[in-house]
Amino acid sequence: MTETIPDQERLLDEAIDLMIRQQNDPDNPVSDELIRAWRARSQRHEDIWGRVSRVHGASGTLLSEKRRIERSESLGLTRRNFMVGGLTILGLGSAAYSFAPGMLLEARADHMSDKGEVRRVTLPDGSVATLGPESAIAVNFETERREIELLAGMCFFEVARELDRPFSVVCKDLRATALGTAFDVSSDNDSVTVTVDHGLVDVHASNALLQAGVQLEDGQWLTMDADSGRIDRGRRESGQIATWRDNVIIAEEETVDALVTRIGRWLPGRIVIADPSVGAQRVSGIFDLTDPLRTLEAVVHPTGARVRRVTSFVTVISPL
């Protein structure tokens, strides 16, 4: 039986539970034995335990657990309640729960990139994944399949051809599958885009328009808005695909929200859109990321908004 992405999340939850149990009763040999037996069940169990242990070691003591928290849409997590030392505030006998998304993402990711960094990674099958800035992927290769989960950002895949082992990229509710091809997958807020450089890619999702599957070929792209269900499609020239590798963004009727998220992967600090109506508007254009602040101004200009650099850590977009 092969392991699906939900199974991977379940294993991560189990590992966190075991870590919390061990912390709550560190002298109990039963906890140690349960952990030993759980880790020995498979290499996947051992790998996930290693991830949880690394995050625990980096974040300090696990202070407490909040049971059954609401699912985090931005990271696709169920419950990842590591309370980070120095970020958790304790007072009057109650804990204020806080999250460190970077550490939680690191617990799930096999490969990550920093802000402004483009990283090229060779996968176990010889395929190559080029991660855009602030991007992360989890690799789950099995005997009968090759599966990548795009956890954040964007990634261009050059797939080694294996007829008996399909190569799939999962992002939110969307799955893009190819045998041997090169294609780009990007996630910006609620939008997921698949663009094919060459070859064929099958795209499926629970979206009514994608349940039966859509096949994309050379130059074709598809964007799914997970929130509204809107599907957009089009075609680009071969030199216009994954241009973020050359610090260029090509947008065709994309929301300002999605573009701001993407540009923010190059711009230090946090970007805040003060008026949601600005983020919902759609713009098109070719934008140079060598000066991300000016690029941000060019993106919001058609909406009548302005960009203000409040501090070195905060940029605000607001109506004029």
N, C-alpha and C positions, 0 to 999 in steps of 0.2 A: 504493500500500500504506500502511495506517495503522500507527502505531507503538504497540505495547503497552507496558504497564508494565515487563515483563521487558526489552524493548528499551531502555527508558529507563535501567534499571539497568546494562545492558551498555555503553551509551554513557558512563555515569558511570565505570565501570571503565576503559574505554579512555582517557578523559581523565586519570584518575589515573595510569595507566601512562605516558602521554606526559609528564605533569608530572614523574614520578620519573625518566624517561629524560633529560629536559632537565636536571634537577638533577645527576644523576650525571655528565653530560658537557656542561657548560654552553657550552663553546667549539666544540662540534660543530655545523656548519651543517645537517647532516642532520636533527638533532632539530628545529631550527627549521622546516625545510621540511615535515617530517611533521606538525607541529602546524598549520602554515598550511594544508596540504591537508586535514587532518581538519576544521578549523573551517569551511572553505569548503564542505563537503559539504551542509550544510543549516542553516537557522536554529536548529533544535533542537540541532545540534552546537555552534553558537556560544553558545547560551544555557547549555548545560551546561558548556562551557569557562569561561564567565564565573563560574558558581557555584564551580567547583573553584578558580579563581584567587582568588576572594574569600576562601575558607576558607584557602588557602595563605597569603595575605597577612595574614590575621588571626591565624593560629596560629604564624607564624614559619617556620623552616626545616624542610623535610621531612627528618627525620634518617635514616630508613631504611624499608625495606619488609618486611613479614612476608607471605610468599606463602601464598595459599590458606587464609585464616583461616576459622574456622567461622562459619556464617551467624548473624547477630544477629537473634533472633526479635523483640526489642522494637522494632527500627527497620525490620525487613525489608530488611537490607543484606546484600550478599554479601561484599565486602571493602572497607573504607573506612579503610585504615590510615594516616591522617595522624598523625604523631607530633608532639604539640604541645610547642613550646618551653616550658620551665618545668614541664611535667607529666611529661616523659619523664626517667627516671633512667638515667644511664649509669654503668657500673662494671665494672672488670676486663675491658674490651674487649667487653662484651656489653651490649645495649640491653634495658631493661625496657619492654615495649610498653604504651602507655596510650592511652585513647580519650577524646575530648571529645565526648560525645553531642550536646550543643547545637550545636556547630559542624558535626558531621556531618549533623545534621538540617537545619541551615540550608543546607547544600550541596544538598540535595534539594528544599527547600521554596520555593514561590513566595510564600506568605503564612504568617506565624507570629504568635502572640500570646504575651505574657508571663504570668507567674504572676499570677492574680487579674484579668487583663484580658479583656474581651469585645470582640472587634473585628469590625466589619462591613466586608465587602469586596465591591465590585461587579466581577463577572467580565466578560470580553470580550464575552460574548453578551448582557449585561444582567441575567443572573441575579445573585442576591445570596447570598453565603456569610457567615454569622455564626459566627465562631470562638469557642469557649469558651476559658478560660484554658489556657495551656501547650499550645496546639493548633497543628497545622501541616498545610497542604495543598499538593499539587503540582498544577498546572493543565496539562492536555495536551489542547488543543482542536485538532481537525483538520477538514478539509473535510466529512467524513462523520460525524463523531462528536464528542461533548464528554465528556471524561473527567477526573475529579478523583480523586487518590489522597489519602485521609485518612492522613497519616503518624503523627499522634499526636492524642490528645484527642477533642474533639467538634466537630461543625459542623452548623448548621441551614441548609438550602439552600432558597431560593425560586427555582424554576426558570422561566426564560423559555421559553415554549412554542415549539418548533420541530419540526414533524411529521417532517421528513426528517433530523433530526440528534438522535438520542437523547442523553440526559444520564445518565451513569453515575458512581457513586461506588464506588471500590475500596478495601477495607480488609482487610488480611490476605488470606484466601481468599474473601472475600465480595464480591459485586458487586450493587449496587442500581441499577436503571435506571428512569428515568421520562421522559416527554415534557414534561409541564408540571404541576408539582405543588409542594408544600412538604413537606420531610421532614427528619428528623434522623438523623445517623449518629454513633455514639460508640464509642470503643475504650478499654476499661479492662482492662489486663493481657491475658488470653486471651479476653475477652468482647467481641463486637461486637454492637451493638444498632441496629436500624433502626426508626424510629417515623414514621408518616405523619400529617401534619397534615391535608392534604386532597389528593385525587387518587389515582392508582394507582402503585404501585412494584413492579417485579418483582425478586425476590431470588434469586440463584443462588450456589452454592458447591459444592465437591467433596464436602461432607458428604452422606452417603447420602440424608438427608431433604430436601436442597435441590438435588440435581443436576438434577431435572426443573423446578425453579423454583417459587417460591411468590409469589402476588400479594397484596400488602397494600393495604388501602383506608383510608378516613378513620378515624383513631383507632387503627388496629391497630399493634402492635409485635411485633418478633421479636428474640430474643437467641440468638446462636450462641456456644457455648463451644468455641473452637478446640482446646482441649486434650482435653476429654472427649467432644466431639461432641454434647453435650446441646443441644437446641433448646427454648426456651420462647417461648410466644406469649400475647398478651393484647390488651386494648383499653383506651384511655384517653379521657377527655373532651378536647375540643379545647384547653381551657385548661391541660391537664396535660402538654402536649408541649413538650420542650426548655425546661422550667422553669428550667434552669440559667441561662438568660438573665436571670432575675429572682432569681438567687441562691437557688434552691430545688432540691432533689433529691427526686424521687419514686421510691422503690425498691419493687419487687415481687419478693420471693424472690431478691434479688441476693446474690452472695457478698460477704463482708466485704472480701476482697481487692480486688474491683472498686470497691466504694464508697470504700475507703481511697485507692485510686489517684485517683479522681475528686475527693474532698475535698482531697487533697494538691495539686491544682492551684490551690487558694485559700490553702493554709496554707504560710507560709514554711518553708524547710528541707526535710529528708527525713523520711519516716515509715517506721519499721521495725517489722514484725510479728514478734515474737520466737518465736512458736509457730505453725507452719503450720496446725495444726488450728483455730486461731481464724479465720484468713483463709478457710478452706474453708466455714465456716458461712454460712447464708443468713438475711438479715433483710429486713423490709419496714418502710416508714414514709415520712413526709414530713419532710425535714430542711432547716433554715434555714442557709444558708451565710454569713450576715452575721457569725456567730461560728464559724468553721470548727473551732476546737479543741473547743468544746462540742458541735458537730455530730459530731465524731469520737467523743467520749465517748458520745453517744446511740447511735451506730451499734454500738459494741462492747459496750455495756452488756448486751444480751440474751445475749451469749456468755459472760458472766462474766469478761471481761477488763477491764483498766484502761489508761488513757492517762497517760503520764508525759512531760512536756516536759523532756528531759535538758538540752539547751542551746537557744539560739535557733535552732540549725540542725538539731537532731535531736529527733524525737518517737518514743517507743517504746510499742508496744502489747504487753502481756504478760498472761498469766493471773494472777488474783488469788493 
